[in-house]
Amino acid sequence: LSASTHVSKVNSDEDIVTTQNTTALAACLIRLGNLFNHEIVGAPTDLPWAFHFTLNDEAIVPRHPAQLYEAIAYLIVFVLLMYLDLKHPSLHQTFEL
């Protein structure tokens, strides 16, 4: 048995950009999961878009959907990164390690 000594060269700048894009999308999906599981609830509010979370043994109080706010922010970051990736591929060279 012999081990392969051939190492393929990976284009590191494309990998970094792809990782950044997918990380932003994954963070968005994680926050949506937090919303479905009633985790990371926001401050009490009386705004019309407040959520009624069922917490352990507390009274049901309308609260800000902090997870939703953060998911939207991550989605904006994802769209911005995708736009920059598609419209300005020369930026890949700027971030080379």
Salt bridges, closest charged atoms under 4 A:
GLU58 OE1 - ARG63 NH2 3.48
GLU70 OE2 - ARG31 NE 3.18
ASP85 OD1 - HIS92 NE2 2.56
